[in-house]
Amino acid sequence: MTLREAIEKVLIEHGGVLTTEEVCEQIRTKNLFTKKNGTFPDRSYVLFGIKNYLDDFEVTIGLKT
């Protein structure tokens, strides 16, 4: 499974809206994707991974409170 497919699967299963941290946690929990070095993706890797698919994903940015 590709990173894009893993992100899409997680979002569909959770109603379409999650934080990048929640996406990462679900990918880890369900063992959906690992990087070539065998580690799970972090938030920046997930954001970088969808840059070519911005027509398929909506990204919202906000300040942490």
N, CA and C atoms as an extended XYZ file, in Angstrom:
195
Properties=species:S:1:pos:R:3:atomname:S:1:resname:S:1:resid:I:1 pbc="F F F"
N         0.849       -1.174        0.000 N   MET     1
C         0.000        0.000        0.000 CA  MET     1
C         0.898        1.240        0.000 C   MET     1
N         0.538        2.216       -0.795 N   THR     2
C         1.306        3.461       -0.826 CA  THR     2
C         0.891        4.358        0.341 C   THR     2
N         1.702        5.378        0.594 N   LEU     3
C         1.349        6.346        1.634 CA  LEU     3
C         0.029        7.017        1.314 C   LEU     3
N        -0.164        7.402        0.070 N   ARG     4
C        -1.407        8.052       -0.326 CA  ARG     4
C        -2.607        7.145       -0.040 C   ARG     4
N        -2.494        5.879       -0.404 N   GLU     5
C        -3.584        4.928       -0.157 CA  GLU     5
C        -3.837        4.754        1.334 C   GLU     5
N        -2.778        4.714        2.126 N   ALA     6
C        -2.926        4.577        3.577 CA  ALA     6
C        -3.643        5.779        4.168 C   ALA     6
N        -3.262        6.975        3.740 N   ILE     7
C        -3.909        8.194        4.239 CA  ILE     7
C        -5.378        8.197        3.862 C   ILE     7
N        -5.662        7.873        2.617 N   GLU     8
C        -7.048        7.849        2.150 CA  GLU     8
C        -7.876        6.834        2.933 C   GLU     8
N        -7.332        5.649        3.155 N   LYS     9
C        -8.042        4.605        3.907 CA  LYS     9
C        -8.378        5.087        5.319 C   LYS     9
N        -7.406        5.677        5.984 N   VAL    10
C        -7.613        6.163        7.354 CA  VAL    10
C        -8.669        7.264        7.378 C   VAL    10
N        -8.591        8.190        6.446 N   LEU    11
C        -9.556        9.287        6.421 CA  LEU    11
C       -10.976        8.785        6.148 C   LEU    11
N       -11.112        7.864        5.224 N   ILE    12
C       -12.439        7.307        4.928 CA  ILE    12
C       -13.008        6.611        6.160 C   ILE    12
N       -12.188        5.839        6.849 N   GLU    13
C       -12.643        5.116        8.033 CA  GLU    13
C       -13.052        6.036        9.177 C   GLU    13
N       -12.553        7.271        9.175 N   HIS    14
C       -12.821        8.194       10.277 CA  HIS    14
C       -13.600        9.436        9.846 C   HIS    14
N       -14.391        9.315        8.814 N   GLY    15
C       -15.274       10.401        8.424 CA  GLY    15
C       -14.622       11.521        7.634 C   GLY    15
N       -13.381       11.359        7.233 N   GLY    16
C       -12.766       12.309        6.333 CA  GLY    16
C       -11.947       13.420        6.947 C   GLY    16
N       -11.982       13.580        8.283 N   VAL    17
C       -11.246       14.684        8.901 CA  VAL    17
C       -10.455       14.188       10.103 C   VAL    17
N        -9.143       14.321       10.020 N   LEU    18
C        -8.243       13.993       11.130 CA  LEU    18
C        -7.060       14.951       11.092 C   LEU    18
N        -6.395       15.112       12.212 N   THR    19
C        -5.139       15.854       12.213 CA  THR    19
C        -4.054       14.962       11.618 C   THR    19
N        -2.940       15.561       11.236 N   THR    20
C        -1.850       14.747       10.697 CA  THR    20
C        -1.332       13.780       11.751 C   THR    20
N        -1.334       14.203       13.011 N   GLU    21
C        -0.893       13.305       14.090 CA  GLU    21
C        -1.830       12.107       14.215 C   GLU    21
N        -3.118       12.340       14.100 N   GLU    22
C        -4.093       11.241       14.158 CA  GLU    22
C        -3.930       10.301       12.959 C   GLU    22
N        -3.662       10.864       11.790 N   VAL    23
C        -3.418       10.034       10.605 CA  VAL    23
C        -2.198        9.150       10.845 C   VAL    23
N        -1.126        9.749       11.357 N   CYS    24
C         0.098        8.987       11.640 CA  CYS    24
C        -0.165        7.874       12.645 C   CYS    24
N        -0.906        8.181       13.688 N   GLU    25
C        -1.209        7.183       14.718 CA  GLU    25
C        -1.994        6.013       14.131 C   GLU    25
N        -2.966        6.303       13.282 N   GLN    26
C        -3.763        5.248       12.660 CA  GLN    26
C        -2.914        4.402       11.700 C   GLN    26
N        -2.034        5.055       10.965 N   ILE    27
C        -1.140        4.315       10.064 CA  ILE    27
C        -0.247        3.381       10.872 C   ILE    27
N         0.264        3.878       12.014 N   ARG    28
C         1.101        3.034       12.882 CA  ARG    28
C         0.282        1.890       13.484 C   ARG    28
N        -0.864        2.224       14.046 N   THR    29
C        -1.704        1.233       14.725 CA  THR    29
C        -2.129        0.110       13.791 C   THR    29
N        -2.499        0.482       12.579 N   LYS    30
C        -2.986       -0.509       11.611 CA  LYS    30
C        -1.866       -1.071       10.729 C   LYS    30
N        -0.634       -0.586       10.948 N   ASN    31
C         0.534       -1.034       10.179 CA  ASN    31
C         0.272       -0.955        8.670 C   ASN    31
N        -0.204        0.209        8.226 N   LEU    32
C        -0.592        0.376        6.826 CA  LEU    32
C         0.555        0.763        5.906 C   LEU    32
N         1.573        1.425        6.440 N   PHE    33
C         2.656        1.907        5.596 CA  PHE    33
C         3.904        2.110        6.430 C   PHE    33
N         5.047        1.718        5.882 N   THR    34
C         6.336        2.056        6.480 CA  THR    34
C         7.232        2.644        5.396 C   THR    34
N         8.129        3.508        5.822 N   LYS    35
C         9.089        4.102        4.902 CA  LYS    35
C        10.118        3.039        4.525 C   LYS    35
N        10.950        3.349        3.545 N   LYS    36
C        11.952        2.379        3.074 CA  LYS    36
C        12.891        1.926        4.187 C   LYS    36
N        13.108        2.800        5.185 N   ASN    37
C        14.005        2.429        6.289 CA  ASN    37
C        13.282        1.642        7.387 C   ASN    37
N        11.997        1.330        7.180 N   GLY    38
C        11.251        0.508        8.115 CA  GLY    38
C        10.518        1.263        9.207 C   GLY    38
N        10.643        2.598        9.234 N   THR    39
C         9.957        3.391       10.254 CA  THR    39
C         8.609        3.876        9.730 C   THR    39
N         7.760        4.265       10.658 N   PHE    40
C         6.457        4.803       10.285 CA  PHE    40
C         6.586        6.291        9.979 C   PHE    40
N         5.709        6.826        9.128 N   PRO    41
C         5.796        8.243        8.782 CA  PRO    41
C         5.411        9.144        9.953 C   PRO    41
N         6.051       10.316       10.019 N   ASP    42
C         5.659       11.323       11.003 CA  ASP    42
C         4.811       12.384       10.292 C   ASP    42
N         4.422       13.422       11.047 N   ARG    43
C         3.515       14.438       10.492 CA  ARG    43
C         4.075       15.116        9.244 C   ARG    43
N         5.337       15.505        9.292 N   SER    44
C         5.902       16.207        8.141 CA  SER    44
C         5.979       15.291        6.917 C   SER    44
N         6.241       14.022        7.133 N   TYR    45
C         6.307       13.062        6.031 CA  TYR    45
C         4.930       12.905        5.384 C   TYR    45
N         3.878       12.864        6.210 N   VAL    46
C         2.511       12.758        5.690 CA  VAL    46
C         2.168       13.998        4.867 C   VAL    46
N         2.470       15.175        5.392 N   LEU    47
C         2.187       16.407        4.651 CA  LEU    47
C         2.972       16.461        3.342 C   LEU    47
N         4.239       16.090        3.398 N   PHE    48
C         5.059       16.069        2.189 CA  PHE    48
C         4.520       15.039        1.202 C   PHE    48
N         4.019       13.937        1.714 N   GLY    49
C         3.529       12.854        0.866 CA  GLY    49
C         2.288       13.186        0.066 C   GLY    49
N         1.493       14.158        0.533 N   ILE    50
C         0.266       14.502       -0.193 CA  ILE    50
C         0.436       15.708       -1.106 C   ILE    50
N         1.633       16.284       -1.142 N   LYS    51
C         1.828       17.508       -1.924 CA  LYS    51
C         1.472       17.335       -3.398 C   LYS    51
N         1.642       16.145       -3.928 N   ASN    52
C         1.306       15.901       -5.336 CA  ASN    52
C        -0.161       15.532       -5.542 C   ASN    52
N        -0.907       15.450       -4.447 N   TYR    53
C        -2.310       15.031       -4.524 CA  TYR    53
C        -3.241       16.052       -3.889 C   TYR    53
N        -2.904       17.324       -4.006 N   LEU    54
C        -3.716       18.354       -3.366 CA  LEU    54
C        -5.105       18.479       -3.980 C   LEU    54
N        -5.325       17.922       -5.148 N   ASP    55
C        -6.672       17.881       -5.714 CA  ASP    55
C        -7.534       16.844       -5.008 C   ASP    55
N        -6.902       15.891       -4.322 N   ASP    56
C        -7.619       14.817       -3.640 CA  ASP    56
C        -7.794       15.064       -2.140 C   ASP    56
N        -6.941       15.906       -1.558 N   PHE    57
C        -6.958       16.142       -0.111 CA  PHE    57
C        -7.145       17.622        0.175 C   PHE    57
N        -7.780       17.906        1.290 N   GLU    58
C        -7.927       19.282        1.754 CA  GLU    58
C        -7.042       19.442        2.986 C   GLU    58
N        -6.229       20.482        2.997 N   VAL    59
C        -5.319       20.734        4.110 CA  VAL    59
C        -5.760       22.013        4.793 C   VAL    59
N        -5.941       21.936        6.109 N   THR    60
C        -6.308       23.100        6.912 CA  THR    60
C        -5.183       23.380        7.886 C   THR    60
N        -4.819       24.636        8.003 N   ILE    61
C        -3.736       25.026        8.902 CA  ILE    61
C        -4.301       25.934        9.983 C   ILE    61
N        -3.919       25.685       11.214 N   GLY    62
C        -4.367       26.511       12.322 CA  GLY    62
C        -3.282       26.616       13.375 C   GLY    62
N        -3.450       27.540       14.284 N   LEU    63
C        -2.513       27.692       15.381 CA  LEU    63
C        -2.853       26.731       16.502 C   LEU    63
N        -1.848       26.143       17.098 N   LYS    64
C        -2.083       25.304       18.258 CA  LYS    64
C        -2.487       26.184       19.418 C   LYS    64
N        -3.416       25.691       20.209 N   THR    65
C        -3.840       26.474       21.383 CA  THR    65
C        -3.413       25.811       22.657 C   THR    65
